[in-house]
Amino acid sequence: MRDVHEMAGQEDEKRLYGAHVRGYVESDGGKVIYKPVDAGSGRIEWEVFLLRYDGVEKQVYILSTDMPKRIRTADALFNYHKSLYPDGPTLEVPYFRPANAVSADVEDD
């Protein structure tokens, strides 16, 4: 298993793990952004990225699985964002219509 402390100062060479996101947000002015991903069956999930103060965008990974952090529901996205930013900023949820989604906008004649 990887040593979290070993990775802390090597963010350009190593992956960014979820445990370090709060530190970037609180001390370095990093901004968390969410990118929609087509999860299949008409569902959207969001992958988490950190936009660092220096303009570098890094994907956030889960330490225990070494997989990209993915948020599966809008409620979970809101709660995650609120845990990082208790007093703001406003959460903007990026969205797209998956290719196999059924449209609710179609009217029957």
N, C-alpha and C positions, 0 to 999 in steps of 0.2 A: 504494500500500500504506500502511496505517496505521502511525503511529509509536507504538510501545509506550510510550515515555516520555511522550508527549503524553497518553496515556490514564490514566496511573498515578494522578494525583490527582483524577480526575473520575469515580470509580466510580458515583456516583449518576446521572450523566447518560449515561455510556457503558456498554457491555457489559463484563462481567467475562470476561477471557480466561484460559485455562488457565495461562499463565506467571505469573499473579499469585496463584493459589490458595495455593501453598506459603507465600508471604509472609503472607497472612491467617491461615493455620493456625499458623505459627510465632510471629508477633509479636503478632497481634491477638486470638488465641483463637477464630478462626473455626472452624466445624465443617462438614465436607463431608457432604452427604446425597445419597442416590441415590433417584431416583423411577422405578419400573418403567413401561415403555411397551410397548404391544402392537406388536410389529414385524411382525406378520402371520405366517401359516403356523404358528401355535402357538408362536412364539418371543417371548421377553421380552428387552428391552434396557433399560438404565438411563441416564437423563439425570442429569447431575451439577449439583448446586446447592451454593452456599455460604451457610450461615447465619452472618451476621456477628455480631460481639460485641454490636451494637446491636439485634439481632433481625430485621434486614432480610435477606430471602432473595433471592439473586441467582442466576440461571442462568449456568452456565459455558459459554463459547463457544470454538471453535477459531479462533485468529488467522488462519491461512492460508485458511480456507474461510468464516469468519464464520457457521458453522453451530453449533447447540447441540452440546456435547460429549456423545456417546452411547457407552456401553460395551456391547459386544455379547455378552460371555460372562461367566459367574460367575468364571472363572479370571482374566480381565482385570480384573474389578471388584476381586477380592481383591488382585491385584498393584498396581493403582493406589492402593488404600486403604493398602496396606502401604508404598508409596513415600512417602506423605504422613505416615503414623503408624507409623514403624518399631517403636515400643515400645508400641503400643496406640493408641487404645482398641479394644475389640472391634468387629468389623464385623458389623452386622445387615443382612442382605440383604432388602429389601422384595420381596414377590412377590405376584402375583395370577394367576389362571387365565385366560389369553386366551380370548375367546369361541369361537374355532375350534380350541381345543386338544383333543386326544384324551385322555380320562381313563384313567389307569392304575389307578384305584381301582375300576373296574367289574369285578365278578366274574361269570364265566360260570356258569350253573347246570348 
